[in-house]
Amino acid sequence: MSLRNRLLALFTAFGILPLCALGGYQYVRTQRAVEALVGTQTAQLAERATTRITDRWSRLRSDLLLVAGNTETERIYAARGDSLQLARALGLAAPFFRDLWQQIGAGYEAIELRDARGRRLFQLGDLERDPSGSVAATLNTQEIVRGPASGAIVGVVVASPRLDALLPADVLAARFGEAGYSIIVDRATGLVLYHPRHAGLNQRLQTLLRADSLAARRVLSQSGRGRFTSGRGDSTRVASWVSLDEPPWSVIVSASVPEFGTAFARLRREALAVVLLVAVLMWAAFTLASRRATRSLQALTRAADQVGRGNFAPVLPPAGRDEVGRLAQAFQAMTGKVAEMVTQLERSRQLAAIGEFAAELSHEIRNPLTALKLNLQRIERSVRGERAPAGAAAPLAISLREIDRLDRVVSGILHLGRPHTGPRSVVPLRAVAEQALAVTSEQAAAQHVEIATEFPVPDDVAVDAEELRAAILNLLVNALEAMAGGGRLRLWTEAAGAEVALVIEDSGPGIPAAERARLFHPFHTTKPHGTGLGLAAALRTVEAHGGHLTLVAPRHGAGAAFCLQLPLASVEVTT
């Protein structure tokens, strides 16, 4: 079986079949979704009703505070011990309470002022009606009256709110569906205070919910809110309830599930059809995608063969956002790393060869060069003393200059091939850079080059300060030689994770793109009299310290910028 067919089989087994099973499961599960919808709507209606009841209860309580805290009430309680003064106080207070009752009387059956012993001092409302035994009797609320001077309890104001004043008829009449309705239960007595059918009033909740006594107990015993389901099949109902603390009521909103099931049955069939259609489309799309993916994998296989033959720039499939596209990007990055490693290996081989060559060069060339230089200097002194032909001065100067150039080449080769075994110590990178700048300061001033430095970050590094100073000096000299007509030299440090970076940027003409690939190769130079060893030696020094030296894009216009990165010193290094 081919790879594409195996992928199709796996996709069918673990993608299409589970999707079809999920569609069937969702087809069955829609019934629960209908119940959840009904429950959400009934819960909203119950919340709205409790909010309105709470608002009305708060207004009645504020009216009761007005009755308990006015001046006339205080005068009545102040005269409670003297019948004559009490009668006078009641007579004076009668007009005030009559006007007050006209304003708040619609919300109460009666309001009584009683003293601390429970004796009635004054009444507002229907004095002839005895509310005891009625539903409204359970709504009695009271407010304690304290003496204005002593703060002691002198009596209590007892009120019997009217039931219709607390029940928001418009909200309770709202329902979800034709078969929906709301009821209100007094948790203290278990009686139904409101029911859309008159026969349900004053019935016990357990009687109404005899098919689900557990739900009735939950409503009567718990505060907060909840939901329960009663009945089965075509008689299934979902009810949401919300309980109030004051008054101790619970609002229950109920709705019929089958009332909405017919419409959702069609939706279930449509949803199942959509799932099956999506499964077919997914299978077709995966077939096309797998064909494209296998073509890309074949292209990657050919690219891997090319890399095996030494071609580190193979033809890769177009990079995309899928896994094969990311694989192509990773493969391209890998080939780049391999090419870089090969380049570094080749450079290491060159440096090793230079190291072996340097030992022979020191003996075979440098010693004869020293003898030639001494003899030519002696002849030069003879020319200056007119003991030799004057025409020999120019050839002597050229010879001495070329011998100095050869000596620099030999010194550079020796430094490039010599192992870096000098002692290291923890020093600030800025200090090493400033020492290198001090060496080139006169040259910079003579060339009218402005120097700007900024070292804002911690930069302690464990290095051989002399070797690192020589590497930085090479970079500074190159930068100054690029600005013979003046310019600006910038040095700054910046944090780079566990490393610190020193950037050296000049405002010169920059480095041509064609020269950048071989910039750090030994003996490669663009200067007429250069040796091509400065940057190679600087790179060798930085890498020997565990760092990196790279050419980066300048941040301040044209020019060239080199970034020298070294690890920050985490512990003190002893020499």
Secondary structure by P-SEA (a helix, b strand, c coil): ccaaaaaaaaaaaccaaaaaaaaaaaaaaaaaaaaaaaaaaaaaaaaaaaaaaaaaaaaaaaaaaaaaccaaaaaaaaacccaaaaaaaaaaaaaaaaaaaaaccccccbbbbbcccccccccccccccccccccccccbbbbbbbbcccccccbbbbbbbbccccccccccccccccccbbbbbcccccccccccccccccccccccccccaaaaaaaacccccccccccccccbbbbbbbbbcccbbbbbbbbbcccaaaaaaaaaaaaaaaaaaaaaaaaaaaaaaaaaaaaaaaaaaaaaaaaaacccccccccccccaaaaaaaaaaaaaaaaaaaaaaaaaaaaaaaaaaaaaaaacccaaaaaaaaaaaaaaaaaaaaccccccaaaaaaaaaaaaaaaaaaaaaaaaaacccccbbbbbbaaaaaaaaaaaaaaaaaaabbbbbbbbccccccccaaaaaaaaaaaaaaaaaaacccbbbbbbbccccccbbbbbbbbcccccccccccccccccccccccccccaaaaaaaaaaaacbbbbbbbbcccbbbbbbbbbbcccccccc
